[in-house]
Amino acid sequence: MTLTIAVPGVTGRLGGPLAELLLEHGHQIRALVRNQASPDLRRLQERGATIVRGDFDDRSSLEEWAKGADVVFIMSTPHHGIGTEAETRHAIAQADAARAAGVGYVVYSSSAGADRPTRVPFMESKRQVEEHLRSFGLPHAVVAPVYCMDNVRLPWNLEPLRAGRVVRGLPPSLALQQVAIADVAEFCALAIERQDAFAGTRWEIASDVITGEEEAQTLSRVLGRPVAYVGVEPEQGEGMAPFFRFLREEGFAADIERLRRDYPEVGWRTFQTWAAEQDWDAMLGAHLRG
């Protein structure tokens, strides 16, 4: 069945792959954007996506974006100077616009661990959104990924990697559940397309569990040069101290075996598979490859 799906952040690292995937599946996309001068956006338009210019703080534009959609995908971020209060406000505004526009189902991209108090700001902000979704009665599903493998590609992680180091606020032998953003997009697509099966459910998703030492060894093999893991104290982790303390003291507990068994259509990449797929020459420079 062809669906009309409202997707925000289509030039971002989750919204973009999700929109591309949904278009491949034959669905109609209503893409919410602020800046229309993007090559990625032009590619989506060429494939038939409808572009709606709007802003998370502009209620009328959000309702216009949600109008006529069968499903609204909700996503927001505290990064890029936005902050956690705005993240919560933006996600709730999307949910409220969906309800006002008469949409019957929403899927929210949250975070593993956000269903309970954690004292981690960006997880607490998502917990408020989940509570709002439960309170207002619109059928919804929550997809809650663990730590993303793609975080290696963030600028503050690529810089030490260029020097042959993976730096994180965790001990080298601590196992960390991880998931590829491509797998998150694939699972979100399932949740969007299968309302009967997913409405009323919350899924914490992961595809591999790997220590920092193992991650560095994998990157060494893929890059063809030595990469060392450097575990620092959480307080040295670029403002992520509460998150790293959470990972040290509690951590994630997604049921990887069940996910692989029940949803084999999702790629469920291991870190090795994910790393082998990346264009490291483009990210690091070919001269840094072994």
C-alpha positions in Angstrom: 0.0 0.0 0.0 1.3 3.4 -0.9 1.5 5.8 2.0 2.0 9.6 2.2 4.6 10.1 4.9 5.7 13.5 6.4 9.5 13.4 7.2 11.6 16.1 8.7 15.4 16.5 8.5 15.7 15.0 5.1 19.1 16.5 4.6 20.3 15.0 7.9 21.9 11.7 8.7 18.7 9.8 9.6 15.9 11.7 7.8 17.8 11.6 4.5 18.4 7.8 4.4 14.8 7.2 5.6 13.3 9.5 3.0 15.3 7.8 0.2 14.3 4.3 1.5 10.6 5.2 1.6 10.7 6.6 -1.9 12.4 3.4 -3.0 9.4 1.5 -1.5 7.0 3.6 -3.7 5.7 5.9 -1.0 4.9 9.6 -1.2 7.1 11.9 0.9 6.3 15.3 2.3 9.7 16.7 3.3 9.9 19.5 5.9 12.9 21.8 5.2 14.2 25.2 6.1 16.9 25.6 3.5 15.9 24.6 0.0 19.4 25.1 -1.5 20.7 21.5 -1.0 21.9 18.9 -3.5 20.4 16.2 -1.4 17.0 18.0 -1.5 17.1 18.4 -5.2 17.7 14.7 -5.6 14.6 14.0 -3.5 12.6 16.4 -5.5 13.7 14.7 -8.7 12.5 11.4 -7.2 9.0 12.9 -6.5 9.2 14.2 -2.9 7.0 17.1 -2.1 9.0 19.9 -0.4 7.3 21.9 2.3 9.2 24.9 3.7 8.8 25.3 7.4 10.2 25.6 10.8 9.7 23.6 14.0 8.7 26.8 15.8 6.2 27.7 13.2 3.0 25.8 14.0 1.2 26.7 10.8 4.0 25.4 8.6 4.1 22.2 10.6 0.4 21.7 10.1 0.8 22.4 6.4 3.6 19.8 6.3 1.5 17.2 8.1 -1.6 17.9 6.0 -2.7 14.9 4.0 -0.1 12.5 5.4 -1.0 9.0 6.5 2.0 8.9 8.9 4.2 11.6 10.5 7.8 10.7 11.4 8.9 12.7 14.4 12.5 13.6 14.9 14.5 16.4 16.6 18.0 17.0 17.9 19.7 19.0 20.7 22.9 19.4 18.6 24.1 22.3 16.5 23.5 24.7 19.4 19.8 23.9 19.6 19.7 22.5 23.1 17.5 20.0 24.9 14.6 22.3 25.7 14.2 23.2 22.1 14.6 19.5 21.1 11.6 18.6 23.3 9.6 21.6 22.1 10.3 20.8 18.4 9.3 17.1 18.7 6.1 17.9 20.7 5.2 20.5 18.1 5.5 17.9 15.3 3.3 15.5 17.3 0.7 18.2 18.0 0.7 19.3 14.3 0.1 15.7 13.3 -2.9 15.5 15.5 -4.3 18.9 14.4 -3.9 17.8 10.7 -5.9 14.6 11.4 -3.0 12.2 10.9 -3.7 8.8 12.3 -0.3 7.5 13.2 3.2 8.8 14.2 6.6 7.1 14.6 9.1 8.8 16.9 12.9 8.5 16.7 13.9 8.5 20.4 16.9 7.1 22.2 17.5 3.8 24.0 17.2 4.4 27.8 14.9 7.4 27.4 12.0 5.4 28.9 13.4 5.9 32.4 15.2 8.6 34.4 18.8 8.7 33.4 20.1 12.3 34.3 21.4 12.4 30.7 20.1 15.7 29.2 19.5 14.6 25.7 17.8 11.3 26.9 15.7 13.2 29.4 14.4 15.5 26.6 13.4 12.5 24.6 11.7 11.0 27.7 9.5 14.1 27.9 8.4 13.6 24.3 7.6 9.9 24.9 5.5 10.9 27.8 3.7 13.4 25.7 3.0 10.9 23.0 1.5 8.5 25.6 -0.7 11.2 27.1 -2.4 12.5 23.9 -3.8 9.2 22.6 -2.6 9.3 19.0 -1.5 5.8 17.8 2.3 5.8 17.7 5.5 3.7 17.8 8.8 4.6 19.3 12.1 3.5 17.8 14.9 4.0 20.2 18.4 3.3 18.9 21.5 2.7 21.0 24.9 4.4 20.4 25.4 4.9 16.6 28.4 3.5 14.8 28.2 6.6 12.5 29.3 8.7 15.5 32.8 7.8 14.4 32.2 10.1 11.4 31.4 13.2 13.6 34.1 15.9 13.3 35.2 15.7 16.9 35.8 11.9 16.4 37.3 12.1 13.0 40.1 14.5 14.1 41.7 12.0 16.6 41.1 9.2 14.1 43.3 11.0 11.6 46.0 10.7 14.3 45.3 7.0 14.7 43.2 7.2 17.9 39.6 6.4 18.9 38.9 8.6 22.0 35.9 7.9 24.2 34.9 8.4 27.8 34.7 4.6 28.4 37.2 2.0 29.5 38.8 0.0 26.6 37.3 -3.3 27.7 33.7 -2.1 28.3 31.3 -3.6 25.7 29.0 -1.0 24.1 25.9 -1.8 22.1 25.9 0.0 18.7 23.8 0.3 15.6 24.3 1.7 12.1 22.1 4.6 11.1 21.2 2.7 7.9 19.7 0.0 10.1 17.8 2.6 12.2 16.3 3.9 8.9 15.4 0.4 7.8 13.7 -0.3 11.1 11.9 3.0 11.1 10.6 2.2 7.6 9.1 -1.0 9.0 7.5 0.8 11.9 6.0 3.3 9.4 4.7 0.7 7.0 3.3 -1.8 9.5 1.1 0.3 11.7 -1.0 -2.7 12.8 2.1 -4.5 14.1 4.0 -1.5 15.5 1.4 0.9 16.9 1.6 1.0 20.7 5.2 -0.5 20.8 8.6 0.8 21.8 11.7 -0.8 20.4 15.3 -0.3 21.6 17.4 -1.3 18.6 21.1 -2.4 18.3 23.0 -4.6 15.9 26.3 -5.3 17.5 28.1 -5.1 20.9 31.8 -4.3 20.8 34.5 -3.0 23.2 36.6 0.1 22.4 39.6 -2.1 21.9 37.8 -4.3 19.4 36.5 -1.2 17.6 40.1 0.2 17.3 41.3 -3.2 16.0 38.5 -3.3 13.4 39.4 0.2 12.2 43.0 -0.8 12.0 42.2 -3.6 9.7 39.8 -1.5 7.5 42.2 1.5 7.3 45.3 -0.5 6.9 47.2 1.4 9.6 47.4 1.2 13.4 44.5 2.7 15.4 44.6 2.8 19.2 41.7 3.1 21.6 42.1 5.9 24.3 39.7 5.7 27.2 39.4 9.0 29.0 37.4 10.0 32.1 33.8 11.0 31.3 34.5 14.6 32.3 36.9 14.9 29.4 34.3 13.8 26.9 33.3 17.1 25.2 30.2 17.8 27.4 29.0 14.2 27.2 30.0 13.3 30.8 26.5 12.3 31.9 26.0 10.1 28.9 29.3 8.3 29.4 28.6 7.8 33.1 25.3 6.3 32.1 27.0 3.9 29.8 29.6 2.9 32.5 27.0 2.4 35.2 23.9 1.1 33.3 24.4 0.8 29.6 22.0 -0.4 26.9 20.1 -3.7 26.9 18.6 -4.0 23.4 17.7 -7.6 22.5 19.9 -8.1 19.5 19.1 -11.7 19.0 15.4 -11.1 18.9 15.8 -8.2 16.5 17.9 -10.3 14.1 15.4 -13.2 14.4 12.2 -11.3 14.0 13.3 -8.6 11.5 15.8 -10.2 9.2 14.9 -7.8 6.4 16.9 -5.1 8.3 20.6 -5.3 7.6 21.7 -5.4 11.2 25.3 -4.5 10.4 28.1 -5.5 12.6 30.7 -2.8 13.3 33.1 -4.6 10.9 30.4 -4.6 8.1 29.6 -1.0 8.7 33.3 0.1 8.7 33.9 -1.8 5.5 31.1 0.2 3.8 32.4 3.6 4.6 34.4 5.9 2.2 37.3 6.5 4.5 39.3 8.2 1.7 36.7 10.9 1.5 36.5 11.3 5.2 40.1 11.1 6.2 42.0 11.7 3.0 43.5 8.9 0.9 47.0 9.8 2.2 46.0 8.6 5.6 45.1 5.1 4.4 47.6 2.3 4.8 
